[in-house]
Amino acid sequence: MAKKTIVSKPFAPVSAAPAVVAPKKQVNPQGTRESIESIVIAFVLAFLFRTFSAEAFVIPTGSMAPTLMGMHKDVECSQCGQRYQVSASYEADDQIQRNFEAQQRGGPGMAPAVTRDVRLDYQTVAGVCPNCRHVMAYRTDLDPAIARPNEEIDNQSTYGGDRIIVNKFAYALRDPERWDVVVFKFPGNAQTNYIKRLVGLAGETLRIASGDIFTALTTKEADLAIARKPPHKVLAMRQLVHDNAHDPLVLYEAKWPLRWADRAGTWASEVTADAPLAVQTYRAKAGEEAAWLRYRHIVAEDGVWNAALEGRALDPAAATPRLITDQTAFNSEVLRGAANRERAIGSTWHGAGMHWVGDLMVEAEVELESDSGELTLEVVEGGVHFQCVFDITTGSAKVQAVPFEGGAPLPGLSAAAESKLQGAGSYRVRLANFDDELLVWVNDKLLDFKGKNTYSAAEVFGPQQPLPRTSDSDEGDLAPAGIALRSAAATVSQLQVWRDLYYIATDYTKQSVQGLSDYEPNTVMQMRQLPMSELMGNPDNWSLLAQRRNVTFTLTPDQLFVMGDNSSSSLDCRLWRGNDIASGRPGGSYLDRHLLIGKATFVYWPHSWNRIPGTPIPFPLFPNIADMRLIR
């Protein structure tokens, strides 16, 4: 390439005064050479930095959602104000573009050329709020079959994926660690970069079962042990189930019950209308018996919302609780091509979640009015009540597991810690039962337990995989979170329930047109014939959950195993075929170690906003500083 020479012409100002001639400046050839060398070295260093140290990448799809976003909608629910993201990946799908071009051409063996732009059929035009389950329309030009005619609609932007920094030097001096988010060359196409989470290490046997990961360094079944996430990963990977600070007023005014309630009548509730929200606080002054405030997963489906928005009173008796599932807002996209609203929602049924999730977290703001007594947090899995009990006088905390329908705490889980929860005051408390481990935070500080705050699922639930339980005397998994007071008074607000990621047990031999699941196709067909309220709310149908399968993979010393956080919409090691490289597919259900590029470290440019946040003022490319973050 020919060199470009930049010629600089002197600037002579116009002046009535006589010109003063300065001495002619001598050009220093050595200085010019040094300047050129400096520029060349800077380019070389930048190239080396990009090649060997760090590089910027953009996330194209939603396989790592909600940790990392591909093309998506980022909205606030018009009914409860909850912010959430929904996939818009179809809008950028190259295959859709190719199909469109083929349809335009027509030709022998093809359907006649279409006269409309079928790419519009793949626009994301609505999605489901994970908090209140309102189906929110994202465009003003929708067919009434999808959009409610009596609901205000704003056009919602489609945003590109997160832009991230990848540390390419991270694994030069150390081996990759489990739960790292890694970038690698796709085994079937070295020109394509993928990003997933590392869950299986070199030489391991890995099993996916009941949403969890089990590993061993041998092939013996007895050696498999659950892989536990560190606390900072737990907080980064959890997914919201419900936040009572975002309960919609329209449902409350239509007599739809709130999810937190006390059936014994020992808690006094106060609900304040602050449109569009029903703001709640709960106060209890408990006696010697513990007074429980419990969460029930009462979901308002589309028919409930239709009635409430039309101003019709709802039947509280129809609001029955159900199990918490792996519902994922990101997968709830409704496409313009859906024929009607019912089909649109049904076509994304996998976004509603068909896998029961027992790994839960509860947290709350507690204003203690007493200097003594007990405060208890609880989450339920498989009928077992996992608890953290705080002694308000001393601040000591203990964890325990109480069996289904009561009794003495189960052996094998007993640990104690000191905390700052001592006496009257305001506290933010959090209890998680993730990966067979109890974790507790007070004011965002993780408690350091002495004893055993982990447990063996076989000892707690028996040799079979845990299943949900409920009875007349113990609601069990139909009331899977709670908070209690004994001999103390307090006000509780901002109650939240979270769930763990659920990894789907499948491989390429078990793929189905019905989507990815833990179930065989005939079981999926049985489940889809039932409304979600029946499938997850009626214990008579829970036997279907016992048919969840597990899958096992074996890695060599040079192989790793990666999966996407969005397990029901991720092409990862589970689905890579074996001995099929000629067709462009990977060589098997593993990632060769040498294909690693580096570790994803930081989202330096999440999507920008199209207006100043909190205002209607247009401002293209307004930086989204709040979403810049470390990648956990």
C-alpha positions as CSV (number, residue, x, y, z in Angstrom):
1,M,0.0,0.0,0.0
2,A,1.4,3.4,-1.0
3,K,2.5,5.7,1.8
4,K,0.4,8.9,2.3
5,T,2.3,12.1,2.8
6,I,0.7,14.8,4.9
7,V,1.7,18.3,3.7
8,S,1.3,21.1,6.2
9,K,0.9,24.7,4.8
10,P,1.8,27.6,7.0
11,F,-1.0,30.0,8.1
12,A,-0.3,33.7,7.5
13,P,-2.6,36.0,9.3
14,V,-3.8,39.2,7.6
15,S,-2.4,42.3,9.3
16,A,-1.8,45.9,8.6
17,A,1.4,45.9,10.6
18,P,4.7,44.9,9.0
19,A,5.3,41.2,9.0
20,V,7.9,40.0,11.4
21,V,10.0,37.3,9.8
22,A,11.0,34.6,12.3
23,P,14.1,32.6,11.8
24,K,13.5,29.6,9.6
25,K,13.0,26.4,11.6
26,Q,15.3,23.6,10.7
27,V,13.7,20.2,10.2
28,N,15.3,17.6,12.4
29,P,15.3,14.3,10.5
30,Q,16.1,12.4,13.7
31,G,13.0,13.8,15.4
32,T,10.8,12.9,12.4
33,R,12.1,9.4,12.5
34,E,11.4,9.1,16.2
35,S,7.9,10.3,15.8
36,I,7.2,7.8,13.1
37,E,8.8,5.0,15.2
38,S,6.6,6.0,18.2
39,I,3.5,5.8,16.1
40,V,4.5,2.4,14.7
41,I,5.3,1.1,18.1
42,A,2.0,2.3,19.5
43,F,0.2,0.4,16.8
44,V,2.2,-2.7,17.4
45,L,1.6,-2.5,21.2
46,A,-2.1,-2.0,20.6
47,F,-2.1,-5.0,18.2
48,L,-0.2,-7.2,20.8
49,F,-2.5,-6.0,23.6
50,R,-5.5,-7.1,21.5
51,T,-4.0,-10.3,20.4
52,F,-2.5,-11.5,23.7
53,S,-4.1,-9.5,26.6
54,A,-7.6,-8.2,26.1
55,E,-10.2,-7.8,23.3
56,A,-13.7,-6.4,23.0
57,F,-16.6,-8.6,21.9
58,V,-20.3,-8.1,21.4
59,I,-22.9,-10.6,22.6
60,P,-25.1,-11.7,19.6
61,T,-27.7,-14.0,21.2
62,G,-29.4,-14.7,24.5
63,S,-27.9,-18.0,25.4
64,M,-26.2,-16.4,28.4
65,A,-29.3,-14.4,29.5
66,P,-29.9,-12.9,32.0
67,T,-26.2,-12.7,32.8
68,L,-25.3,-11.3,29.4
69,M,-27.8,-9.9,26.8
70,G,-27.9,-10.5,23.1
71,M,-30.3,-8.5,20.9
72,H,-33.3,-7.7,23.2
73,K,-36.0,-5.5,24.5
74,D,-35.3,-3.8,27.8
75,V,-38.6,-2.6,29.3
76,E,-40.4,-1.7,32.5
77,C,-43.7,-3.5,33.0
78,S,-46.5,-1.1,32.4
79,Q,-48.5,-2.7,35.3
80,C,-45.9,-3.3,38.0
81,G,-42.9,-1.3,37.0
82,Q,-40.6,-4.3,37.1
83,R,-37.7,-3.9,34.7
84,Y,-36.9,-7.0,32.6
85,Q,-35.5,-8.1,29.3
86,V,-37.0,-10.2,26.4
87,S,-35.2,-11.7,23.5
88,A,-35.3,-10.0,20.1
89,S,-32.7,-12.3,18.5
90,Y,-35.0,-13.4,15.7
91,E,-34.9,-9.9,14.4
92,A,-31.2,-10.3,13.5
93,D,-31.3,-14.0,12.4
94,D,-29.4,-14.4,9.1
95,Q,-31.5,-17.5,8.3
96,I,-34.7,-15.4,8.4
97,Q,-33.0,-13.0,5.9
98,R,-32.1,-15.9,3.6
99,N,-35.6,-17.3,3.8
100,F,-37.0,-13.9,3.0
101,E,-34.8,-13.5,0.0
102,A,-35.7,-17.0,-1.3
103,Q,-39.4,-16.2,-1.0
104,Q,-38.9,-12.9,-2.9
105,R,-37.2,-14.8,-5.7
106,G,-39.8,-17.5,-6.1
107,G,-38.8,-19.9,-8.8
108,P,-39.1,-23.7,-9.6
109,G,-40.0,-25.8,-6.6
110,M,-40.6,-22.7,-4.5
111,A,-43.8,-21.0,-3.3
112,P,-44.7,-17.9,-5.4
113,A,-42.9,-14.8,-4.4
114,V,-44.5,-13.1,-1.4
115,T,-45.6,-9.5,-1.6
116,R,-45.1,-8.6,2.0
117,D,-42.0,-8.5,4.2
118,V,-42.2,-11.7,6.1
119,R,-39.3,-10.5,8.3
120,L,-41.9,-8.5,10.2
121,D,-43.4,-11.8,11.4
122,Y,-40.2,-12.3,13.5
123,Q,-40.4,-9.0,15.3
124,T,-40.7,-9.3,19.1
125,V,-43.9,-7.4,19.7
126,A,-44.8,-8.5,23.3
127,G,-43.3,-10.4,26.3
128,V,-44.3,-11.6,29.8
129,C,-43.2,-9.8,33.0
130,P,-41.5,-12.3,35.3
131,N,-42.9,-10.6,38.4
132,C,-46.6,-10.1,37.7
133,R,-47.0,-12.2,34.4
134,H,-48.6,-9.3,32.6
135,V,-48.3,-9.8,28.8
136,M,-47.1,-6.4,27.7
137,A,-47.3,-5.2,24.1
138,Y,-44.2,-3.4,22.7
139,R,-45.6,-1.8,19.6
140,T,-48.6,0.5,18.7
141,D,-49.3,-1.1,15.3
142,L,-50.3,-4.6,16.5
143,D,-53.3,-6.6,15.5
144,P,-56.0,-6.5,18.2
145,A,-55.7,-10.3,18.4
146,I,-52.4,-9.7,20.2
147,A,-52.7,-6.2,21.7
148,R,-55.5,-5.4,24.2
149,P,-57.6,-2.5,22.7
150,N,-58.1,-0.9,26.2
151,E,-54.4,-0.8,27.1
152,E,-52.0,2.0,26.6
153,I,-49.0,0.9,24.5
154,D,-45.7,2.6,23.8
155,N,-43.2,1.5,21.1
156,Q,-40.3,-0.2,22.7
157,S,-36.8,-0.1,21.2
158,T,-34.8,-3.1,20.2
159,Y,-31.3,-3.0,21.7
160,G,-28.1,-4.7,20.6
161,G,-26.1,-7.1,22.8
162,D,-23.7,-6.3,25.6
163,R,-20.2,-5.3,24.6
164,I,-17.7,-7.0,26.8
165,I,-13.9,-7.1,27.6
166,V,-12.3,-10.5,27.4
167,N,-9.0,-11.2,29.3
168,K,-7.1,-13.3,26.9
169,F,-4.2,-13.7,29.3
170,A,-6.3,-15.1,32.1
171,Y,-5.5,-18.7,31.5
172,A,-1.8,-18.4,30.5
173,L,-0.7,-18.8,34.1
174,R,-3.6,-20.7,35.7
175,D,-6.2,-23.2,34.7
176,P,-9.8,-22.1,34.1
177,E,-12.1,-22.3,37.1
178,R,-15.6,-23.7,37.4
179,W,-18.3,-21.0,36.9
180,D,-16.0,-18.8,34.8
181,V,-17.7,-17.1,31.9
182,V,-15.4,-18.0,28.9
183,V,-15.1,-17.1,25.3
184,F,-13.8,-19.8,22.9
185,K,-13.6,-20.7,19.2
186,F,-16.6,-22.8,18.2
187,P,-15.3,-26.4,17.6
188,G,-17.3,-26.7,14.3
189,N,-16.2,-23.3,12.9
190,A,-13.0,-21.7,14.0
191,Q,-14.2,-18.3,12.6
192,T,-17.0,-18.2,15.2
193,N,-16.6,-17.1,18.8
194,Y,-18.9,-18.5,21.5
195,I,-19.5,-17.4,25.1
196,K,-20.7,-19.8,27.8
197,R,-20.2,-20.7,31.4
198,L,-17.6,-23.3,32.3
199,V,-19.2,-26.0,34.4
200,G,-17.1,-29.1,33.8
201,L,-13.3,-29.3,34.3
202,A,-10.7,-31.4,32.6
203,G,-10.9,-35.1,33.3
204,E,-14.2,-35.0,35.1
205,T,-17.3,-37.0,34.9
206,L,-20.2,-34.6,34.8
207,R,-23.9,-35.2,35.4
208,I,-26.9,-32.9,35.0
209,A,-29.8,-33.8,37.3
210,S,-32.8,-32.0,38.8
211,G,-31.3,-28.7,37.5
212,D,-28.0,-29.1,39.3
213,I,-24.5,-30.1,38.3
214,F,-22.7,-33.1,39.8
215,T,-19.0,-33.9,39.2
216,A,-16.4,-36.5,40.0
217,L,-12.8,-37.2,39.0
218,T,-13.7,-40.9,38.5
219,T,-16.5,-42.6,36.6
220,K,-18.0,-44.1,39.7
221,E,-21.5,-43.1,40.4
222,A,-20.9,-43.0,44.2
223,D,-18.2,-40.3,43.7
224,L,-20.5,-37.8,42.1
225,A,-21.0,-34.7,44.3
226,I,-23.0,-31.5,43.7
227,A,-21.0,-28.6,42.3
228,R,-21.7,-25.6,44.6
229,K,-21.5,-22.0,43.4
230,P,-19.5,-19.5,45.4
231,P,-21.7,-16.9,47.2
232,H,-20.8,-14.1,44.7
233,K,-21.9,-16.4,41.9
234,V,-25.1,-17.2,43.7
235,L,-26.0,-13.5,43.8
236,A,-25.0,-13.0,40.2
237,M,-26.9,-16.0,38.7
238,R,-30.1,-15.9,40.7
239,Q,-33.3,-15.1,38.9
240,L,-36.3,-13.1,40.3
241,V,-39.5,-14.9,41.1
242,H,-41.4,-12.2,42.8
243,D,-40.9,-8.8,44.4
244,N,-43.8,-7.5,46.5
245,A,-42.5,-3.9,46.1
246,H,-43.8,-4.4,42.5
247,D,-47.3,-5.8,43.0
248,P,-49.8,-4.2,40.5
249,L,-52.6,-2.2,42.0
250,V,-55.0,-3.2,39.2
251,L,-55.0,-6.8,40.4
252,Y,-55.4,-5.9,44.0
253,E,-58.4,-3.7,43.3
254,A,-59.9,-6.5,41.3
255,K,-59.7,-8.7,44.5
256,W,-56.8,-10.8,43.3
257,P,-55.0,-12.0,46.5
258,L,-51.5,-10.8,47.3
259,R,-48.8,-13.5,47.4
260,W,-47.7,-12.9,50.9
261,A,-50.3,-13.7,53.6
262,D,-50.8,-15.0,57.1
263,R,-53.6,-17.5,57.5
264,A,-53.5,-17.5,61.3
265,G,-54.3,-13.8,61.5
266,T,-51.3,-12.8,63.6
267,W,-49.8,-10.4,61.1
268,A,-51.5,-7.1,60.3
269,S,-51.1,-6.0,56.6
270,E,-51.3,-2.5,55.3
271,V,-51.8,-1.9,51.6
272,T,-51.4,1.6,50.2
273,A,-52.4,2.5,46.6
274,D,-49.5,4.2,44.9
275,A,-50.5,3.7,41.2
276,P,-49.6,1.5,39.5
277,L,-48.5,-0.3,42.7
278,A,-50.1,-1.8,45.7
279,V,-47.5,-1.0,48.4
280,Q,-47.5,-3.5,51.3
281,T,-46.1,-3.6,54.8
282,Y,-46.7,-6.4,57.4
283,R,-46.5,-6.0,61.1
284,A,-46.6,-8.7,63.8
285,K,-46.4,-8.7,67.5
286,A,-45.9,-12.4,68.2
287,G,-46.4,-14.3,71.4
288,E,-44.6,-17.5,72.5
289,E,-45.7,-19.3,69.4
290,A,-44.0,-18.4,66.1
291,A,-46.2,-16.2,63.8
292,W,-45.6,-17.1,60.1
293,L,-46.0,-14.9,57.1
294,R,-45.8,-17.1,54.0
295,Y,-45.3,-16.7,50.3
296,R,-47.6,-18.6,47.9
297,H,-46.8,-18.6,44.1
298,I,-50.2,-17.3,42.9
299,V,-49.8,-16.5,39.2
300,A,-52.2,-14.2,37.3
301,E,-52.5,-15.6,33.8
302,D,-53.7,-13.9,30.7
303,G,-57.4,-14.4,31.4
304,V,-57.1,-12.9,34.9
305,W,-55.3,-9.9,33.4
306,N,-58.0,-9.4,30.7
307,A,-60.7,-9.3,33.4
308,A,-58.8,-7.0,35.7
309,L,-58.0,-4.5,33.0
310,E,-61.7,-4.5,31.9
311,G,-62.6,-3.6,35.5
312,R,-64.3,-6.9,36.3
313,A,-64.1,-8.3,39.8
314,L,-62.0,-11.5,40.1
315,D,-62.9,-14.6,42.1
316,P,-60.2,-15.0,44.9
317,A,-61.1,-18.7,45.1
318,A,-59.6,-19.2,41.6
319,A,-56.2,-17.9,42.8
320,T,-54.6,-21.2,43.8
321,P,-50.9,-21.5,44.4
322,R,-48.6,-23.5,42.3
323,L,-45.0,-24.6,42.2
324,I,-42.2,-22.3,41.3
325,T,-40.7,-23.2,37.8
326,D,-37.9,-22.2,35.6
327,Q,-40.0,-19.4,34.0
328,T,-37.6,-17.1,32.1
329,A,-38.8,-13.7,30.9
330,F,-36.1,-13.6,28.2
331,N,-37.7,-16.5,26.5
332,S,-41.2,-15.2,26.6
333,E,-41.0,-13.2,23.4
334,V,-44.2,-13.0,21.3
335,L,-43.6,-12.7,17.6
336,R,-45.7,-10.6,15.2
337,G,-46.4,-13.7,13.1
338,A,-48.5,-15.3,15.8
339,A,-52.1,-15.8,14.6
340,N,-53.8,-14.7,17.8
341,R,-53.1,-13.9,21.5
342,E,-53.7,-17.4,22.8
343,R,-51.4,-19.0,20.2
344,A,-48.8,-16.3,20.8
345,I,-48.6,-17.0,24.5
346,G,-48.8,-20.8,23.9
347,S,-46.1,-20.8,21.3
348,T,-43.7,-19.6,23.9
349,W,-44.8,-22.1,26.6
350,H,-41.2,-23.0,27.4
351,G,-40.8,-19.4,28.6
352,A,-43.4,-20.2,31.3
353,G,-41.2,-23.0,32.6
354,M,-42.1,-26.7,32.9
355,H,-39.4,-27.7,35.4
356,W,-40.0,-27.3,39.2
357,V,-37.2,-25.4,40.9
358,G,-36.6,-26.2,44.6
359,D,-33.5,-24.1,45.0
360,L,-34.9,-20.8,46.4
361,M,-33.8,-17.6,48.1
362,V,-35.9,-15.3,50.3
363,E,-35.0,-11.8,51.5
364,A,-36.7,-8.9,53.3
365,E,-36.4,-5.6,55.0
366,V,-37.1,-6.0,58.7
367,E,-37.7,-3.2,61.2
368,L,-37.3,-4.9,64.6
369,E,-39.0,-3.2,67.5
370,S,-37.8,-5.6,70.1
371,D,-34.5,-6.3,71.8
372,S,-35.3,-10.0,72.3
373,G,-37.1,-12.9,70.7
374,E,-36.5,-14.8,67.5
375,L,-36.7,-14.1,63.8
376,T,-36.8,-17.0,61.4
377,L,-36.3,-17.1,57.6
378,E,-37.5,-20.2,55.7
379,V,-37.4,-21.8,52.2
380,V,-39.0,-25.1,51.4
381,E,-37.7,-27.8,49.0
382,G,-39.2,-31.3,48.7
383,G,-41.4,-30.6,51.8
384,V,-38.3,-30.0,54.0
385,H,-38.3,-26.6,55.7
386,F,-34.8,-25.1,55.6
387,Q,-34.5,-22.4,58.2
388,C,-32.2,-19.7,59.6
389,V,-33.2,-18.8,63.2
390,F,-31.8,-15.5,64.6
391,D,-31.6,-14.9,68.4
392,I,-32.5,-11.1,68.5
393,T,-30.9,-10.7,71.9
394,T,-27.4,-12.0,71.0
395,G,-27.4,-11.8,67.2
396,S,-26.5,-15.5,66.9
397,A,-27.9,-17.4,63.9
398,K,-28.3,-21.1,63.4
399,V,-29.4,-23.0,60.3
400,Q,-31.5,-26.2,60.4
401,A,-33.8,-28.5,58.3
402,V,-37.2,-29.3,59.7
403,P,-38.9,-32.4,58.2
404,F,-42.2,-32.3,56.3
405,E,-45.1,-32.0,58.7
406,G,-42.9,-31.1,61.6
407,G,-40.7,-32.8,64.1
408,A,-37.1,-32.5,65.4
409,P,-34.6,-30.9,63.0
410,L,-32.9,-33.4,60.8
411,P,-29.3,-34.5,61.7
412,G,-26.5,-33.6,59.4
413,L,-27.3,-29.9,59.0
414,S,-26.4,-27.8,62.0
415,A,-24.3,-24.6,62.0
416,A,-24.1,-21.4,63.9
417,A,-22.8,-17.9,63.2
418,E,-22.6,-14.4,64.8
419,S,-24.4,-11.6,63.0
420,K,-25.2,-7.9,63.3
421,L,-28.9,-8.6,63.7
422,Q,-29.0,-7.7,67.4
423,G,-31.7,-5.7,69.1
424,A,-34.1,-3.2,67.6
425,G,-33.2,-1.7,64.3
426,S,-33.4,-2.0,60.5
427,Y,-32.0,-5.1,58.8
428,R,-31.8,-6.5,55.3
429,V,-31.9,-10.3,55.7
430,R,-31.4,-13.0,53.0
431,L,-31.5,-16.9,53.1
432,A,-30.6,-19.1,50.2
433,N,-30.8,-22.8,49.7
434,F,-28.8,-23.3,46.5
435,D,-26.8,-26.4,45.6
436,D,-27.6,-28.2,48.9
437,E,-26.0,-25.3,50.9
438,L,-27.6,-22.7,53.2
439,L,-26.2,-19.2,52.8
440,V,-27.3,-16.2,54.9
441,W,-26.6,-12.5,54.6
442,V,-27.4,-9.7,57.0
443,N,-27.1,-6.2,55.5
444,D,-25.4,-7.7,52.5
445,K,-22.7,-9.3,54.7
446,L,-22.4,-13.1,54.3
447,L,-22.4,-14.9,57.6
448,D,-19.5,-17.2,58.4
449,F,-21.0,-20.4,59.8
450,K,-19.2,-22.7,62.1
451,G,-20.4,-26.3,61.7
452,K,-22.2,-27.8,58.7
453,N,-24.3,-25.5,56.5
454,T,-24.2,-28.0,53.6
455,Y,-26.1,-31.2,53.4
456,S,-26.4,-34.5,51.5
457,A,-29.6,-34.7,49.4
458,A,-29.7,-38.4,50.0
459,E,-29.7,-38.0,53.8
460,V,-32.4,-35.3,53.6
461,F,-34.7,-36.5,50.8
462,G,-33.8,-40.2,50.5
463,P,-32.2,-42.1,47.6
464,Q,-34.6,-40.7,45.0
465,Q,-34.6,-37.2,43.5
466,P,-36.6,-34.8,45.6
467,L,-40.2,-34.2,44.6
468,P,-42.6,-31.4,45.9
469,R,-44.9,-32.3,48.8
470,T,-48.0,-30.7,50.4
471,S,-50.7,-31.8,52.8
472,D,-53.6,-30.4,54.8
473,S,-51.3,-29.9,57.8
474,D,-48.2,-28.7,55.9
475,E,-48.5,-26.6,52.7
476,G,-44.9,-27.6,51.9
477,D,-43.8,-26.5,48.4
478,L,-47.0,-24.6,47.8
479,A,-45.8,-22.2,50.5
480,P,-42.1,-22.3,49.7
481,A,-40.9,-19.2,51.5
482,G,-41.7,-17.6,54.8
483,I,-40.6,-15.3,57.7
484,A,-41.6,-15.7,61.3
485,L,-41.4,-13.9,64.6
486,R,-41.6,-15.3,68.1
487,S,-41.8,-13.1,71.2
488,A,-40.9,-10.1,69.2
489,A,-42.5,-7.2,67.2
490,A,-41.4,-6.1,63.8
491,T,-42.5,-4.6,60.5
492,V,-41.6,-6.4,57.3
493,S,-41.5,-5.0,53.7
494,Q,-39.7,-5.4,50.3
495,L,-40.1,-9.2,50.4
496,Q,-38.4,-10.9,47.5
497,V,-38.2,-14.5,46.3
498,W,-35.5,-15.7,43.9
499,R,-34.6,-19.0,42.3
500,D,-31.4,-20.7,41.1
501,L,-30.6,-21.4,37.5
502,Y,-32.0,-24.7,36.3
503,Y,-29.7,-26.6,34.0
504,I,-31.8,-28.9,31.6
505,A,-30.6,-32.5,31.3
506,T,-30.5,-33.3,27.6
507,D,-28.1,-34.2,24.9
508,Y,-28.1,-34.2,21.1
509,T,-29.8,-37.6,21.0
510,K,-32.7,-36.3,23.1
511,Q,-33.4,-33.1,21.1
512,S,-37.1,-32.6,20.2
513,V,-39.2,-30.2,18.2
514,Q,-41.0,-29.6,21.5
515,G,-38.0,-27.8,22.8
516,L,-35.3,-28.7,25.4
517,S,-36.5,-30.3,28.6
518,D,-35.7,-33.0,31.2
519,Y,-38.6,-35.1,29.9
520,E,-39.1,-37.7,27.1
521,P,-41.4,-36.5,24.3
522,N,-44.4,-38.6,25.4
523,T,-44.2,-37.0,28.9
524,V,-43.9,-33.5,27.4
525,M,-47.1,-34.2,25.4
526,Q,-48.9,-35.2,28.6
527,M,-47.7,-32.1,30.4
528,R,-48.7,-29.8,27.6
529,Q,-52.2,-31.1,27.6
530,L,-52.6,-29.7,31.1
531,P,-52.9,-26.0,32.0
532,M,-49.9,-24.7,34.0
533,S,-52.2,-24.1,36.9
534,E,-53.1,-27.8,36.9
535,L,-49.7,-29.2,36.1
536,M,-47.9,-27.2,38.8
537,G,-50.8,-26.6,41.2
538,N,-52.5,-30.0,41.5
539,P,-50.4,-32.6,43.5
540,D,-52.1,-35.4,41.5
541,N,-50.1,-34.3,38.5
542,W,-46.7,-34.1,40.3
543,S,-45.9,-37.7,39.5
544,L,-45.0,-36.4,36.0
545,L,-42.1,-34.5,37.6
546,A,-40.6,-37.8,38.8
547,Q,-39.9,-38.6,35.2
548,R,-37.1,-36.0,34.9
549,R,-34.1,-37.7,33.4
550,N,-30.4,-37.1,34.0
551,V,-27.5,-37.1,31.5
552,T,-23.9,-37.9,32.1
553,F,-20.8,-36.8,30.2
554,T,-17.1,-37.9,30.5
555,L,-14.3,-35.5,29.8
556,T,-10.6,-36.3,29.0
557,P,-7.7,-34.3,30.5
558,D,-7.8,-31.9,27.5
559,Q,-11.6,-31.3,27.5
560,L,-13.9,-28.9,29.2
561,F,-17.7,-28.6,29.4
562,V,-19.6,-25.3,28.9
563,M,-23.2,-24.4,29.0
564,G,-25.3,-21.2,28.6
565,D,-27.1,-19.7,31.6
566,N,-30.3,-19.6,29.5
567,S,-30.4,-23.4,29.6
568,S,-33.6,-23.9,27.5
569,S,-32.3,-21.7,24.7
570,S,-28.6,-22.5,24.5
571,L,-26.6,-24.5,21.9
572,D,-23.8,-25.8,24.1
573,C,-21.8,-28.9,24.9
574,R,-25.0,-30.8,25.8
575,L,-26.1,-30.7,22.1
576,W,-22.9,-30.9,20.2
577,R,-22.7,-34.1,18.1
578,G,-19.9,-36.6,18.0
579,N,-17.7,-37.6,15.0
580,D,-19.4,-35.1,12.7
581,I,-16.8,-32.4,12.0
582,A,-17.2,-32.8,8.2
583,S,-20.7,-31.3,8.5
584,G,-19.5,-28.3,10.4
585,R,-20.5,-29.6,13.8
586,P,-18.2,-30.2,16.8
587,G,-16.5,-33.4,17.4
588,G,-18.4,-34.3,20.6
589,S,-20.0,-33.1,23.8
590,Y,-16.9,-31.2,25.0
591,L,-14.8,-28.2,24.4
592,D,-11.1,-28.8,23.6
593,R,-9.0,-26.8,26.1
594,H,-6.9,-25.2,23.3
595,L,-10.0,-23.5,21.8
596,L,-10.3,-21.2,24.8
597,I,-9.8,-17.5,24.0
598,G,-10.1,-16.0,27.4
599,K,-12.3,-15.0,30.4
600,A,-15.1,-12.5,30.0
601,T,-14.4,-9.9,32.7
602,F,-16.4,-6.7,32.2
603,V,-19.5,-5.3,30.4
604,Y,-17.9,-2.0,29.3
605,W,-20.9,-0.9,27.1
606,P,-24.3,-2.3,27.8
607,H,-26.9,-1.0,25.3
608,S,-27.3,2.7,25.3
609,W,-30.6,4.4,26.0
610,N,-32.6,6.4,23.4
611,R,-33.7,9.0,25.9
612,I,-32.5,10.4,29.2
613,P,-33.5,7.8,31.8
614,G,-36.5,8.7,33.8
615,T,-37.6,11.4,31.3
616,P,-39.2,11.5,27.8
617,I,-36.4,13.6,26.5
618,P,-34.8,12.0,23.4
619,F,-31.0,11.5,23.7
620,P,-29.6,9.0,21.2
621,L,-26.8,6.9,22.6
622,F,-27.2,8.1,26.2
623,P,-24.7,5.9,28.1
624,N,-26.1,3.2,30.3
625,I,-23.6,3.5,33.1
626,A,-25.7,1.7,35.7
627,D,-25.5,-1.6,33.8
628,M,-21.7,-1.5,33.3
629,R,-20.5,-4.3,35.5
630,L,-18.1,-7.1,36.3
631,I,-19.1,-10.4,34.8
632,R,-19.6,-13.0,37.5
